[in-house]
Each structure stands twice: as structure tokens, then as C-alpha cells.
């Protein structure tokens, strides 16, 4: 009985706390190292900056509304301000630690690299 209780407490504690990692898509990503340091307004000059609650890229600044995961991909319904204010579907698919495939508003999928 005591052994079972100790195992249950350990199992609960093992999955919680500061060891939990951030979402794989969180960070600063760009098409090239030169774009990592910029704040441009094109695919070639702007980094994508993602947090748990926002996504910003050359196409707009967005607040994450709904989000679900399927495999490594995160599907987001975001509320964006850009050329127009609209709900925008965004897919962020982390490929390992240093690559991210991005599909913004059902457009062409782009592969970005993590900025260091």
C-alpha cells in the first residue's frame, strides 16, 4: 500500500514543475541568418517570432486564439493585425530543434531555421 502511494506521488511529480519544456515552435525563426537580426517586411528580411500566446511575422502580428496539435504540427487560429485584421490559420511544424515549417493563411509552406 505504502509502495503504491509513493509510486503515485512520484509519477505525479515527474510530469510537473520547471522541467516542463516550452512548445517546440516558441522562439525566433528566419529564412536566413541575415533575417534573424532584422525587422523587415518580407519573407527574406523578417524573422518569425513566436511565444505561447503570440506569433509575429512579416504578414502580421497575431494573438493565438485556438490551438491544437497533431503529431509535431501545431494548428493555430490566430487573430491578426496586418494589411487587414482577420482570423488567420497558421501551421507551425517543428522539425527537430532547428527547423520550422510554416504555413500562413493557407499559403505556400516555408521552411525556417532557428535564430541563434
Backbone bond lengths (Angstrom), bond angles and torsions (degrees), N, CA, C in turn:
res aa  C-N    CA-C-N  psi(-1)  N-CA   C-N-CA  omega(-1)  CA-C   N-CA-C  phi
1 X - - - 1.450 - - 1.531 110.55 -
2 X 1.332 116.37 -50.81 1.464 120.64 179.90 1.523 110.69 -63.50
3 X 1.325 117.04 -40.20 1.465 121.26 178.21 1.536 110.17 -60.15
4 X 1.324 118.25 -43.12 1.467 122.65 178.55 1.521 111.74 -62.32
5 X 1.333 116.34 -41.26 1.463 120.62 178.86 1.528 110.78 -65.05
6 X 1.331 116.86 -42.76 1.465 120.46 178.68 1.526 110.53 -63.07
7 X 1.325 117.65 -42.50 1.473 120.94 178.22 1.519 111.24 -63.33
8 X 1.323 117.25 -39.60 1.467 120.64 -179.95 1.526 110.73 -65.54
9 X 1.321 116.80 -43.56 1.472 120.60 178.96 1.522 110.04 -63.57
10 X 1.335 117.80 -43.34 1.465 120.92 178.68 1.523 110.60 -62.03
11 X 1.333 118.52 -42.36 1.467 122.24 -178.79 1.514 111.08 -63.64
12 X 1.327 117.37 -40.55 1.474 120.43 178.66 1.524 109.88 -65.92
13 X 1.326 117.29 -45.40 1.461 121.32 -178.42 1.511 113.45 -68.75
14 X 1.312 118.02 -28.49 1.466 121.24 -176.75 1.517 112.23 -67.23
15 X 1.315 118.30 -26.63 1.457 120.16 -176.77 1.506 114.26 -98.37
16 X 1.302 119.37 5.56 1.459 121.14 -175.07 1.512 110.42 -127.43
17 X 1.317 115.22 168.24 1.452 120.04 172.48 1.509 113.41 100.92
18 X 1.325 116.80 -169.54 1.446 122.65 -172.80 1.521 114.17 -64.87
19 X 1.313 118.20 -15.05 1.458 119.55 -179.16 1.529 112.01 -73.91
20 X 1.338 117.71 -13.71 1.461 120.12 178.60 1.526 109.80 -61.17
21 X 1.316 116.51 131.58 1.462 121.27 -178.10 1.524 110.36 -86.98
22 X 1.323 115.89 155.08 1.459 121.55 174.47 1.522 108.41 -70.74
23 X 1.316 115.68 162.83 1.462 120.18 176.45 1.526 108.98 -56.83
24 X 1.322 116.83 145.77 1.469 121.59 -176.81 1.523 112.50 -61.93
25 X 1.334 118.52 -27.20 1.463 121.24 -177.32 1.522 112.96 -82.11
26 X 1.320 118.57 -12.84 1.465 121.62 -176.95 1.524 109.26 -67.57
27 X 1.334 115.51 130.44 1.454 120.62 178.23 1.515 112.07 143.29
28 X 1.304 114.82 -163.74 1.464 122.89 -178.11 1.522 107.19 -116.33
29 X 1.334 117.20 127.56 1.455 123.96 -173.71 1.519 108.82 -132.19
30 X 1.332 117.03 150.95 1.463 119.82 178.27 1.520 110.57 -155.30
31 X 1.315 115.48 162.12 1.462 122.41 179.60 1.525 110.87 -71.53
32 X 1.344 116.87 -27.53 1.465 121.67 179.52 1.530 109.13 -148.00
33 X 1.330 117.70 159.23 1.471 119.87 178.44 1.532 112.77 -58.66
34 X 1.330 117.63 -32.11 1.469 120.85 -179.87 1.531 111.21 -64.57
35 X 1.320 117.73 -33.10 1.464 121.16 -179.01 1.527 112.06 -76.24
36 X 1.313 118.02 -16.44 1.466 121.23 -178.12 1.522 112.64 -60.46
37 X 1.296 117.38 -36.51 1.463 120.78 -175.56 1.521 113.10 -93.43
38 X 1.319 117.50 -3.56 1.453 120.44 -176.00 1.512 114.07 -94.83
39 X 1.309 113.81 176.60 1.456 123.31 173.37 1.519 107.48 -135.74
40 X 1.338 115.57 46.74 1.453 121.02 -175.35 1.511 112.95 -72.06
41 X 1.328 114.33 -174.75 1.458 119.64 -178.06 1.527 111.86 -126.68
42 X 1.344 116.24 26.38 1.458 121.02 175.30 1.531 108.59 -136.64
43 X 1.314 115.59 166.75 1.456 121.12 177.23 1.526 111.20 -55.64
44 X 1.323 116.82 -39.55 1.470 120.98 -175.78 1.523 114.22 -77.63
45 X 1.339 117.85 -16.89 1.465 119.87 -174.40 1.526 115.10 -118.63
46 X 1.320 118.47 -9.31 1.471 120.66 -174.16 1.523 111.72 -112.42
47 X 1.313 117.01 134.03 1.461 119.25 172.58 1.531 110.19 -82.00
48 X 1.316 116.31 153.32 1.453 121.38 169.57 1.520 105.69 -93.12
49 X 1.321 116.92 127.73 1.461 121.94 -179.75 1.521 107.29 -118.57
50 X 1.334 116.06 120.02 1.465 121.04 -176.54 1.520 110.98 -123.98
51 X 1.326 115.05 137.08 1.459 121.76 171.35 1.530 106.98 -122.30
52 X 1.304 116.97 -174.40 1.465 120.04 177.56 1.529 111.90 -68.11
53 X 1.336 117.61 -18.79 1.470 120.37 -174.66 1.524 114.45 -122.48
54 X 1.343 118.22 -11.49 1.467 120.67 -177.03 1.524 111.87 -140.16
55 X 1.338 114.72 157.52 1.462 122.08 172.67 1.524 106.22 -138.34
56 X 1.332 116.88 129.82 1.464 121.36 178.51 1.514 108.42 -129.88
57 X 1.324 115.44 131.65 1.461 122.11 177.38 1.514 107.31 -147.83
58 X 1.313 117.99 -177.36 1.463 120.26 -177.50 1.523 112.19 -62.56
59 X 1.316 117.80 -20.44 1.460 120.68 -178.01 1.516 113.61 -86.88
60 X 1.325 117.59 -10.00 1.457 118.87 177.67 1.517 112.73 156.33
61 X 1.322 113.44 169.50 1.462 122.07 175.11 1.519 106.61 -107.65
62 X 1.338 116.31 129.07 1.461 120.14 -170.72 1.518 111.67 -130.82
63 X 1.311 113.33 147.10 1.460 122.23 172.06 1.520 106.16 -105.17
64 X 1.320 117.20 129.23 1.452 121.00 -178.46 1.525 109.10 -71.96
65 X 1.331 115.46 124.29 1.458 121.21 177.11 1.520 109.38 -93.31
66 X 1.319 115.91 -78.69 1.461 122.01 177.88 1.519 109.10 -108.06
67 X 1.339 114.89 151.84 1.458 118.82 -179.47 1.525 108.27 -153.11
68 X 1.333 116.08 137.87 1.455 119.84 171.22 1.511 109.25 -142.57
69 X 1.331 115.64 158.39 1.459 122.28 -177.49 1.515 109.44 -112.74
70 X 1.310 114.24 145.56 1.455 122.16 171.94 1.520 106.53 -142.02
71 X 1.319 117.62 106.16 1.460 121.05 -173.08 1.515 109.49 67.54
72 X 1.329 116.70 -128.25 1.471 120.38 178.91 1.518 112.47 -90.38
73 X 1.332 116.83 -9.69 1.470 120.87 -176.09 1.526 111.46 -86.83
74 X 1.323 114.90 143.62 1.454 122.66 174.59 1.523 106.90 -115.38
75 X 1.320 115.71 123.72 1.461 122.11 -179.99 1.520 107.60 -103.32
76 X 1.323 115.23 123.76 1.462 121.36 -172.77 1.523 110.26 -120.51
77 X 1.317 115.92 137.39 1.460 121.70 166.50 1.521 103.98 -106.17
78 X 1.325 117.14 109.55 1.457 121.87 -173.12 1.520 110.87 -112.16
79 X 1.323 115.29 150.52 1.470 122.59 175.16 1.527 105.94 -100.57
80 X 1.348 116.28 109.49 1.459 120.93 -169.26 1.518 113.13 -114.93
81 X 1.325 114.99 145.94 1.462 123.47 169.94 1.512 106.55 -114.07
82 X 1.296 117.07 123.92 1.462 122.52 179.61 1.510 107.13 -157.94
83 X 1.328 115.87 -130.95 1.469 119.05 175.01 1.521 109.55 -60.09
84 X 1.330 116.10 -36.23 1.463 122.34 173.20 1.521 107.57 -136.08
85 X 1.317 116.85 158.71 1.451 120.95 175.24 1.514 107.35 -93.33
86 X 1.339 116.02 124.23 1.460 118.66 -175.55 1.521 110.82 -160.57
87 X 1.334 114.77 161.66 1.457 119.74 168.66 1.513 106.76 -79.49
88 X 1.311 116.17 131.57 1.459 121.56 -172.34 1.521 110.37 -128.91
89 X 1.341 117.68 127.87 1.461 119.02 173.50 1.529 110.25 -79.67
90 X 1.318 116.03 132.81 1.457 122.40 179.65 1.528 107.69 -133.06
91 X 1.321 116.34 133.35 1.457 121.16 174.52 1.522 108.13 -115.40
92 X 1.324 116.27 126.88 1.458 123.07 176.63 1.525 106.78 -119.66
93 X 1.321 115.69 117.86 1.461 121.25 -175.49 1.525 108.97 -123.24
94 X 1.334 116.35 99.65 1.463 121.43 -179.34 1.519 109.33 -70.75
95 X 1.315 115.07 131.50 1.468 122.56 178.02 1.512 107.28 -117.50
96 X 1.312 115.85 88.75 1.453 120.19 -174.09 1.519 109.28 76.17
97 X 1.309 116.07 -162.28 1.467 120.61 -176.43 1.519 113.20 -84.53
98 X 1.339 117.97 -18.74 1.460 119.10 -170.36 1.520 116.40 -121.05
99 X 1.318 118.84 4.81 1.466 120.80 179.56 1.520 110.35 -130.31
100 X 1.322 115.05 144.90 1.456 121.63 179.82 1.518 108.82 -140.14
101 X 1.325 116.28 124.12 1.465 120.92 174.26 1.516 107.18 -93.44
102 X 1.337 115.78 129.49 1.463 121.95 -175.73 1.519 109.63 -122.11
103 X 1.318 115.64 129.61 1.462 121.04 170.18 1.521 106.11 -121.56
104 X 1.321 116.29 117.83 1.468 122.01 -174.82 1.520 108.59 -111.52
105 X 1.298 116.92 119.58 1.461 123.73 176.05 1.537 111.97 54.58
106 X 1.325 115.03 43.58 1.475 123.30 177.49 1.529 113.28 62.94
107 X 1.321 116.99 20.30 1.464 121.13 178.75 1.513 111.38 -84.03
108 X 1.314 114.80 -164.46 1.457 122.13 179.24 1.533 109.71 -66.15
109 X 1.320 116.51 137.88 1.465 121.55 177.15 1.525 109.12 -76.71
110 X 1.327 115.23 130.13 1.467 121.80 178.16 1.523 109.08 -114.89
111 X 1.315 116.97 146.36 1.466 121.14 176.09 1.521 108.76 -106.20
112 X 1.329 115.40 122.81 1.454 122.15 -179.62 1.524 108.88 -111.78
113 X 1.339 114.17 162.37 1.462 120.85 176.57 1.521 108.50 -117.26
114 X 1.329 115.10 147.65 1.464 119.92 178.94 1.528 109.51 -65.64
115 X 1.308 115.84 137.26 1.462 121.67 176.25 1.524 108.69 -81.56
116 X 1.332 115.17 138.79 1.470 119.89 -179.72 1.505 110.53 -117.18
